[in-house]
Amino acid sequence: MSTDVSTKSTTPAPPGRGAPSTGAPLARVLLDGVRRNMRQYGMLFALALIVLLFQIWTGGDLLLPRNVSNLVLQNSYILILAIGMMIVIISGHIDLSVGSLMALVGGIGAVLMVQHHVAWPVAVLLTLLLGAVAGALQGFFIAYVGIPSFIVTLAGMLLFRGLTEIFLKGQTLGPFPDGLQKVANGFLPEVGPETNYHNGTLLLGLGLVAYVVFQEVRDRRRQRAFALEPLPTGLFALKLTALVAAVVVTTLLLASYKGAPVVLLILAALLVGFGYVMRNAVIGRHVYAIGGNLPAAKLSGVKDKKVTFAVFLNMGMLAALAGLVFAARFNAASPKAGVNFELEAIAAAFIGGASMSGGVGTVLGAIIGGLVLGVLNNGMNLVGVGTDWQQVIKGLVLLAAVGFDVWNKRRAGA
């Protein structure tokens, strides 16, 4: 009786086929890691390059402590809008009404505080509630009536702008109470012994460094626990070092002037809160699901209508917060406030890594995209570039960011 004996070749697979070579050089491993994460970190590299370019071009003026503080204050309301807009775009929608809603909320807040002398904390709560209601109304028509978000929010843009003109009667109204002005323009009070730096800001910076290290190490361990491929060790160490260095430098710059602006703490709270929700909470995963593949999300039991409704309610509340910060910063409410701010927020989201098809993006990416635009604006103003060329350059940056997204998708598909 004969038996067939199967044999296997013992010849090792050539490099690039079968199992990866264990002797791959470190540089090649790092390069592969960069390529796999190009979409995630591309804009971070771009931001660092833009900062370096303008730091040289302005003769060091860009990173002066006073200018860094002004950079935060000047872009705070756009960054608040960008956080909400990123979530809207991840869900597969768009919101064109946020600039007009900002103006409406600022106008109604001015009427309450200036004309009717309502205490500013009460007026803030009422206007935030108004923003949430406005967002919820738009979310209802989008989620439950089925009207496309582009049409609903375009109508909202016209409606809110008209109501702003009606409430303010075409006039600028101010000034705002000192307490609200300090929220938009103020800094943390000084604590502790007198030093060359703002002690409270140094403590906050130290806490932020600890949080960044903890969060990055935790995310890496979770990736391994779920059998996901983490960044190569060298690239992870480089990323962590760059993040810690950025936090330390920013902290020292702010602490050497007047300290951290109050509005920066609001932005930090929004970044941490919404970042956690989008990464860890069920509703955050559902937002990604309906934006990435709506039919599959429905089959999986995701209540897409409720999620869409919540996304626009949240956007309305953030637009109201941005409107209050903007009005308090300039100490007046104007019918022309917030013009084209929706375009700035959309641009920040796409520059920060959002995709037109939805399902892609991070809250941190929205902040990075907003900072790219903010540094461009600030740097070009410092070197005397006219507003006409500023628009041209920002348009090219947006086109390049979206083009990079398209190229990255094609490369991944190939």
C-alpha positions as CSV (number, residue, x, y, z in Angstrom):
1,M,0.0,0.0,0.0
2,S,1.5,3.2,-1.1
3,T,1.3,6.5,0.7
4,D,1.6,10.0,-0.6
5,V,3.9,12.2,1.4
6,S,3.5,16.0,1.0
7,T,6.5,18.1,1.4
8,K,6.8,21.8,2.0
9,S,9.6,23.9,0.6
10,T,12.0,25.2,3.3
11,T,13.2,28.0,1.1
12,P,12.6,31.3,2.9
13,A,10.2,33.8,1.3
14,P,11.9,36.7,-0.4
15,P,11.7,40.1,1.2
16,G,8.3,41.8,0.6
17,R,6.5,38.5,0.2
18,G,5.0,36.3,2.8
19,A,6.2,36.9,6.4
20,P,8.0,40.2,6.9
21,S,11.8,40.1,7.4
22,T,12.8,40.4,11.0
23,G,16.0,42.1,10.1
24,A,14.4,45.1,8.4
25,P,16.3,48.3,9.2
26,L,14.9,50.7,11.7
27,A,14.7,53.5,9.1
28,R,12.5,51.3,6.8
29,V,10.2,50.4,9.7
30,L,9.8,54.1,10.6
31,L,9.2,55.0,7.0
32,D,6.5,52.4,6.7
33,G,4.9,53.7,9.9
34,V,4.9,57.3,8.5
35,R,3.3,56.1,5.3
36,R,0.5,54.2,7.1
37,N,-0.2,57.2,9.3
38,M,0.3,60.0,6.7
39,R,-3.3,61.0,6.8
40,Q,-3.3,61.3,10.6
41,Y,-0.1,63.3,11.0
42,G,0.2,65.1,7.7
43,M,-1.4,68.3,8.9
44,L,0.5,68.2,12.1
45,F,3.7,68.2,10.1
46,A,2.3,71.0,7.9
47,L,1.4,73.1,10.9
48,A,5.0,72.7,12.3
49,L,6.4,73.7,8.9
50,I,4.1,76.8,8.6
51,V,5.1,77.9,12.1
52,L,8.8,77.5,11.3
53,L,8.4,79.3,8.0
54,F,6.7,82.3,9.5
55,Q,9.0,82.3,12.5
56,I,11.9,82.8,10.1
57,W,10.1,85.1,7.8
58,T,8.9,87.5,10.6
59,G,12.3,87.6,12.2
60,G,11.0,85.7,15.3
61,D,7.9,87.9,15.9
62,L,5.4,85.0,15.3
63,L,6.4,83.2,18.5
64,L,6.7,86.2,20.8
65,P,4.7,85.5,24.0
66,R,2.3,88.5,23.3
67,N,1.6,87.3,19.7
68,V,1.0,83.7,20.9
69,S,-1.6,85.0,23.3
70,N,-3.2,87.1,20.6
71,L,-3.2,84.1,18.3
72,V,-5.3,82.1,20.8
73,L,-7.7,85.0,21.5
74,Q,-8.2,85.8,17.8
75,N,-9.0,82.3,16.7
76,S,-10.9,81.0,19.7
77,Y,-14.4,81.3,18.2
78,I,-13.3,79.7,14.9
79,L,-11.8,76.8,16.9
80,I,-15.0,76.3,18.8
81,L,-17.0,76.3,15.6
82,A,-14.5,73.9,14.0
83,I,-15.0,71.3,16.7
84,G,-18.7,71.2,16.1
85,M,-18.3,71.3,12.3
86,M,-15.9,68.4,12.3
87,I,-18.5,66.2,14.1
88,V,-21.2,67.4,11.6
89,I,-18.9,66.4,8.7
90,I,-17.9,63.1,10.2
91,S,-21.7,62.3,10.3
92,G,-21.9,62.9,6.6
93,H,-23.6,66.4,6.7
94,I,-22.7,70.0,6.5
95,D,-23.8,73.2,8.3
96,L,-23.9,76.5,6.5
97,S,-25.8,78.4,9.2
98,V,-23.3,78.6,12.0
99,G,-22.0,82.1,11.2
100,S,-25.5,83.6,11.1
101,L,-26.5,81.7,14.2
102,M,-23.4,83.2,15.9
103,A,-24.6,86.7,15.0
104,L,-28.2,86.0,16.2
105,V,-27.1,84.7,19.5
106,G,-24.7,87.6,20.1
107,G,-27.5,90.0,19.1
108,I,-30.0,88.5,21.5
109,G,-27.4,88.3,24.2
110,A,-26.7,92.0,23.8
111,V,-30.4,92.8,23.9
112,L,-30.8,90.8,27.2
113,M,-27.7,92.2,28.9
114,V,-27.5,95.8,27.6
115,Q,-31.1,96.8,27.1
116,H,-32.9,94.6,29.7
117,H,-30.0,94.4,32.2
118,V,-30.2,90.6,32.7
119,A,-27.3,89.2,34.7
120,W,-24.7,87.9,32.3
121,P,-24.5,84.3,33.6
122,V,-28.3,84.0,33.2
123,A,-28.1,85.6,29.7
124,V,-25.3,83.1,28.7
125,L,-27.4,80.1,29.8
126,L,-30.5,81.5,27.9
127,T,-28.5,82.1,24.7
128,L,-26.8,78.7,24.8
129,L,-30.3,77.2,25.2
130,L,-31.4,79.3,22.2
131,G,-28.5,77.9,20.1
132,A,-29.4,74.4,21.1
133,V,-33.0,74.9,20.1
134,A,-32.0,76.4,16.7
135,G,-29.7,73.5,16.1
136,A,-32.4,71.0,17.2
137,L,-34.9,72.5,14.7
138,Q,-32.5,72.1,11.9
139,G,-31.7,68.6,13.0
140,F,-35.4,67.7,13.1
141,F,-35.9,68.8,9.4
142,I,-32.7,66.9,8.4
143,A,-33.2,63.7,10.4
144,Y,-36.9,63.2,10.5
145,V,-38.3,65.2,7.5
146,G,-35.5,64.0,5.3
147,I,-34.4,67.4,3.8
148,P,-30.7,67.5,2.9
149,S,-28.6,69.3,5.4
150,F,-27.2,71.7,2.7
151,I,-30.7,73.0,2.0
152,V,-31.8,73.2,5.6
153,T,-28.8,75.0,6.9
154,L,-28.7,77.3,3.8
155,A,-32.3,78.3,4.8
156,G,-31.1,78.7,8.4
157,M,-28.3,80.9,7.3
158,L,-30.7,83.3,5.6
159,L,-33.3,83.1,8.4
160,F,-30.9,83.7,11.3
161,R,-29.2,86.6,9.5
162,G,-32.5,88.2,8.9
163,L,-33.6,87.8,12.5
164,T,-30.3,89.3,13.7
165,E,-31.1,92.4,11.6
166,I,-34.6,92.5,13.2
167,F,-33.4,92.2,16.8
168,L,-30.5,94.7,16.5
169,K,-32.5,97.0,14.1
170,G,-29.4,97.2,11.9
171,Q,-27.3,98.8,14.7
172,T,-24.3,97.7,16.8
173,L,-25.2,97.2,20.4
174,G,-22.8,97.2,23.4
175,P,-20.9,97.3,25.7
176,F,-21.1,93.9,27.5
177,P,-20.7,93.3,31.2
178,D,-17.1,93.2,32.5
179,G,-17.5,89.5,33.6
180,L,-18.3,88.3,30.2
181,Q,-15.5,90.4,28.6
182,K,-13.1,88.7,31.0
183,V,-14.2,85.3,29.7
184,A,-13.3,86.3,26.1
185,N,-10.3,88.5,26.7
186,G,-9.1,87.8,30.2
187,F,-6.3,85.7,31.6
188,L,-6.0,83.3,34.6
189,P,-5.3,85.2,37.9
190,E,-1.8,85.0,39.3
191,V,-1.3,82.7,42.2
192,G,1.7,81.7,44.4
193,P,5.0,83.5,44.9
194,E,6.2,86.1,42.4
195,T,8.4,84.6,39.7
196,N,9.3,85.4,36.1
197,Y,6.5,83.1,34.9
198,H,2.7,82.8,35.5
199,N,2.6,80.0,38.2
200,G,-0.9,78.9,37.4
201,T,-0.1,78.4,33.7
202,L,3.0,76.4,34.6
203,L,0.9,74.1,36.7
204,L,-1.6,73.6,34.0
205,G,1.1,72.9,31.5
206,L,2.6,70.3,33.8
207,G,-0.8,68.7,34.2
208,L,-1.3,68.7,30.4
209,V,2.1,67.0,29.8
210,A,1.1,64.3,32.2
211,Y,-2.3,63.9,30.5
212,V,-0.7,63.7,27.0
213,V,1.8,61.0,28.1
214,F,-0.9,59.0,29.9
215,Q,-3.3,59.2,27.0
216,E,-0.8,58.2,24.4
217,V,0.6,55.3,26.4
218,R,-3.0,54.1,27.2
219,D,-4.1,54.3,23.5
220,R,-1.0,52.3,22.5
221,R,-1.8,49.6,25.1
222,R,-5.4,49.4,24.0
223,Q,-4.3,49.0,20.3
224,R,-2.2,46.0,21.3
225,A,-5.0,44.6,23.5
226,F,-7.3,44.6,20.5
227,A,-4.7,43.1,18.2
228,L,-4.3,46.3,16.3
229,E,-1.0,47.4,14.8
230,P,0.4,50.3,16.8
231,L,3.0,52.8,15.6
232,P,6.6,51.5,15.5
233,T,8.3,52.2,18.8
234,G,10.7,54.7,17.3
235,L,7.9,56.7,15.6
236,F,5.8,56.5,18.8
237,A,8.7,57.9,20.8
238,L,9.2,60.7,18.2
239,K,5.5,61.5,18.2
240,L,5.4,61.6,22.0
241,T,8.5,63.8,22.2
242,A,7.1,66.2,19.7
243,L,3.8,66.5,21.6
244,V,5.4,67.1,24.9
245,A,7.8,69.6,23.4
246,A,5.0,71.5,21.8
247,V,3.1,71.7,25.1
248,V,6.1,72.8,27.1
249,V,7.1,75.5,24.6
250,T,3.5,76.8,24.4
251,T,3.2,76.8,28.2
252,L,6.4,78.7,28.7
253,L,5.4,81.3,26.0
254,L,2.0,81.9,27.6
255,A,3.4,81.9,31.2
256,S,6.0,84.5,30.2
257,Y,3.3,87.0,29.2
258,K,0.0,87.2,31.2
259,G,-0.6,83.5,31.5
260,A,-3.2,81.3,29.9
261,P,-6.3,83.0,28.4
262,V,-9.5,82.0,30.0
263,V,-10.9,81.0,26.6
264,L,-8.0,78.6,26.2
265,L,-9.3,76.7,29.2
266,I,-12.8,76.5,27.5
267,L,-11.2,75.2,24.3
268,A,-9.1,72.6,26.3
269,A,-12.3,71.4,28.1
270,L,-14.1,71.1,24.7
271,L,-11.2,69.3,23.2
272,V,-10.9,66.8,26.0
273,G,-14.6,66.3,26.4
274,F,-15.6,65.9,22.7
275,G,-12.4,63.9,22.0
276,Y,-13.4,61.4,24.7
277,V,-17.0,61.2,23.4
278,M,-15.9,60.6,19.8
279,R,-13.3,58.0,20.8
280,N,-15.0,56.1,23.6
281,A,-18.7,56.9,23.9
282,V,-21.3,54.9,22.1
283,I,-22.8,58.0,20.4
284,G,-19.4,58.9,19.1
285,R,-18.9,55.6,17.4
286,H,-22.4,55.9,16.0
287,V,-21.5,59.3,14.5
288,Y,-18.6,57.6,12.7
289,A,-20.8,54.7,11.7
290,I,-23.5,56.7,10.0
291,G,-21.0,58.9,8.2
292,G,-18.9,56.0,7.0
293,N,-21.6,53.6,5.9
294,L,-25.2,54.6,6.6
295,P,-27.0,51.5,5.3
296,A,-24.6,49.2,7.3
297,A,-25.1,51.4,10.4
298,K,-28.9,51.0,10.1
299,L,-28.6,47.2,9.7
300,S,-26.4,47.2,12.8
301,G,-29.1,48.9,14.9
302,V,-27.8,52.4,15.0
303,K,-30.6,55.0,15.4
304,D,-29.3,57.3,12.7
305,K,-32.1,59.8,13.1
306,K,-31.5,60.4,16.8
307,V,-27.7,60.6,16.2
308,T,-28.2,63.2,13.4
309,F,-30.6,65.2,15.5
310,A,-28.1,65.2,18.4
311,V,-25.2,66.2,16.1
312,F,-27.0,69.4,14.9
313,L,-28.3,70.2,18.4
314,N,-24.7,70.1,19.6
315,M,-23.6,72.3,16.6
316,G,-26.2,74.9,17.5
317,M,-25.0,75.1,21.1
318,L,-21.3,75.4,20.1
319,A,-22.3,78.1,17.5
320,A,-24.0,80.0,20.4
321,L,-20.9,79.7,22.6
322,A,-18.7,80.9,19.7
323,G,-21.1,83.8,19.1
324,L,-20.9,84.9,22.8
325,V,-17.1,84.7,22.8
326,F,-16.9,86.7,19.6
327,A,-19.4,89.4,20.8
328,A,-17.7,89.7,24.2
329,R,-14.2,89.9,22.6
330,F,-15.2,92.9,20.5
331,N,-17.5,94.2,23.3
332,A,-20.4,94.7,20.9
333,A,-23.0,92.7,18.9
334,S,-23.2,93.6,15.2
335,P,-25.6,92.5,12.4
336,K,-22.6,91.7,10.3
337,A,-20.9,89.5,12.8
338,G,-20.0,85.9,11.8
339,V,-20.0,86.6,8.0
340,N,-18.2,83.7,6.3
341,F,-17.3,82.1,9.6
342,E,-19.0,78.9,8.5
343,L,-16.6,78.7,5.6
344,E,-13.6,79.1,8.0
345,A,-15.0,76.3,10.2
346,I,-15.5,74.0,7.2
347,A,-12.1,74.8,5.9
348,A,-10.5,74.1,9.3
349,A,-12.3,70.7,9.4
350,F,-11.1,69.6,6.0
351,I,-7.6,70.9,6.5
352,G,-7.6,68.9,9.8
353,G,-8.4,65.6,8.1
354,A,-12.2,65.4,7.5
355,S,-13.5,63.7,4.4
356,M,-16.3,64.8,2.1
357,S,-17.7,61.3,2.2
358,G,-17.9,61.4,6.0
359,G,-16.8,58.9,8.7
360,V,-13.3,60.3,9.0
361,G,-11.8,62.9,11.2
362,T,-10.9,63.8,14.8
363,V,-11.6,66.6,17.2
364,L,-7.9,67.3,17.5
365,G,-7.7,67.4,13.7
366,A,-10.3,70.3,13.8
367,I,-8.1,72.2,16.2
368,I,-5.0,71.6,14.1
369,G,-6.8,72.7,10.9
370,G,-8.0,75.9,12.7
371,L,-4.5,76.6,13.9
372,V,-3.2,76.2,10.4
373,L,-5.6,78.9,9.2
374,G,-4.9,81.1,12.2
375,V,-1.1,80.9,11.9
376,L,-1.5,81.7,8.2
377,N,-3.6,84.7,8.9
378,N,-1.4,86.0,11.7
379,G,1.9,85.3,9.9
380,M,0.7,87.0,6.7
381,N,-0.5,90.0,8.6
382,L,2.9,90.3,10.3
383,V,4.8,90.3,7.0
384,G,2.4,92.7,5.4
385,V,0.6,90.4,2.9
386,G,-2.6,92.0,1.6
387,T,-6.0,90.6,2.3
388,D,-6.5,89.8,-1.4
389,W,-3.4,87.5,-1.5
390,Q,-4.3,86.0,1.9
391,Q,-7.6,84.7,0.4
392,V,-5.7,83.3,-2.5
393,I,-3.2,81.5,-0.3
394,K,-5.9,80.1,2.1
395,G,-7.8,78.8,-0.9
396,L,-4.8,77.0,-2.2
397,V,-4.1,75.5,1.2
398,L,-7.7,74.2,1.4
399,L,-7.4,72.7,-2.1
400,A,-4.1,71.1,-1.3
401,A,-5.6,69.5,1.9
402,V,-8.6,68.1,0.1
403,G,-6.3,66.9,-2.8
404,F,-4.1,65.2,-0.3
405,D,-7.2,63.4,1.1
406,V,-8.2,62.2,-2.4
407,W,-4.6,61.0,-3.1
408,N,-4.4,59.2,0.2
409,K,-7.7,57.3,-0.5
410,R,-6.5,56.3,-4.0
411,R,-3.2,55.1,-2.6
412,A,-5.0,53.1,0.2
413,G,-7.3,51.6,-2.4
414,A,-4.3,50.6,-4.6
